[in-house]
Amino acid sequence: MSSPFELLIAFVILVNATSLAILTMPGLDASVRAACEQIDLVCFVIYSVELFLRIVSYGKKPWEFFRQGWNVFDFVVIAAAPFFAGQTAVLRILRLLRLFRIFRFLPEVRVLTTSIVRSLPPLMSLAVLIFVALFMYGMLGFYLFGEEDPTNWGSITEAMTSLFILLTLENFPNYLEAGVAISPWALPYFLSYVFVVVFTVLNVLIGVVLNAMDEAREENRERAKRMGQLSEIVDDVELMTEDGQISSDEMKRLREKVARWN
């Protein structure tokens, strides 16, 4: 797709987002609402044409289009709309999902989403560790404060909920003050929880995501480098074949260039 065409699609997505935002305003005039609905319909038609052109651009191998995750996402949110024409709630969700297509034009956002997907396996292991830590501290909190403060610590569910809120250190002084008034063990309990779970475990979580982002950026740089090298090879071949044939010396130089890249 050409750069101007991509800019046009990005502009259409922004216009579509604006029209959807206007539709949420209370007391909206009927004519304005109808105009926004028409804008949304026009945007959907443009999306459909763009999707068709992108698939056609793959020539005799249209299935190659579906090898990229963003392409599959685009196809699903656009192709699914006609099948839910009578279901307003589903259509509204699909309208919102279409706006995510703007990420396709933002390389850094694509790196972020790729890194999040890549970090899911280690994050699942970390989630298990966090759950175990919350359970253990939740049981301790129940034993220490459950009788005196049943609202926050009256059961393992309520205790784990309180600890989950404390992951963001929300209302930490209030929890600490109430706990100290109940048990002398409150201070070491809350301080150990903050240092072990909040600081250590959450920093590990951030580290996993940042490491995945670095790997995704490196892959993008390597991909761009390979594309540049491939473009050079194509240019060299075009120059060599201007007379309709390639000499052995020209082929040797081309092979040497490819060998240096590897």
Buried (B, 14 or more C-beta within 10 A) or exposed (E): EEEEEEEBBBEBBEBBBEBBEBBEEEEEEEEEBEEBEEBBEBBBEBBBEBBEEBBEEBEEEEEEBEEEEBBEBBBEBBEBBEEBEEEEEBBEBBBEBBBBBBBBEEEEEBBBBBBBEBBEEBBEEBEEEBEEBBBEBBBBBBEBBBEBBEEBBBEBEBBBBBBEBBBEEEBBEEBBEBBBEBBEBBEEBBEEBBEEBBEEBBEBBEEBBEBBBEBBBEBBEEEEEEEEBEEBBEEBEEEBEEEEEEEEEBEEEBEEEEEEEE
